[in-house]
Amino acid sequence: MSRPTDEQIGEQYDAAMDSAASGSKWPNMSYEQGVASALAWVTGDDDTPPMLDEDDD
């Protein structure tokens, strides 16, 4: 797996900030689960962007 680009990280950051302002898309996910998901993506351990959901296909 490869690490995301700075542009991809910026896009995910913007999506997270938008979601924080308008209400979570994932109310059943804990803060810790969200942090773990983001860190796994940034380090290249998971290819799935943390803010991706089925509506983003």
N, C-alpha and C positions, 0 to 999 in steps of 0.2 A: 504494500500500500504506500501511496505517496502522501506527502504533506500538502495541505492546501496552500494556494498562493496568497499573497497579501491582499489581492483583490477579493478573493473568495472569503477570506476572513473578514474583510470590511463589509461585504454583503451580509454575512451572517450577523455581524455586530449590529448593523442597521436594522435587520429584521428583528433582532432581540429587543432593541430599543423601541421599535414601533409596537411590538407585542406588549412590552412592559407598560407603555402609555395607554394601550387600548384594552388590556386584559389578556391573560394567558390563553394560549391555544391548548395548553396541556395542564389543566388544573389538577390532574391526578398524579403529576410527576413532582417529586420533591425537588427542592433546590439542589440538594446533593446529587441527585440523579442527573439534573441538567448540567451541573458543573462537570460531572464525570463524562457525560456525553460530549460536551464541548472539548474537554481536554483530550479525549480519545481521538476526536476528529483532527484537532490541531497537531497532535503528535504523529498522526498518520496511522494510528492503530485501528481506525474505523473510517471507511470512505463515505459514510452517510453524514451530510451536513446536519448539525444539531437542530436547525430551525426548519428542516424539510418535513413536510407532511404530505398526505396523499393528494391534497389540492394543488401541490406544486408540480405535478407530473406534466 
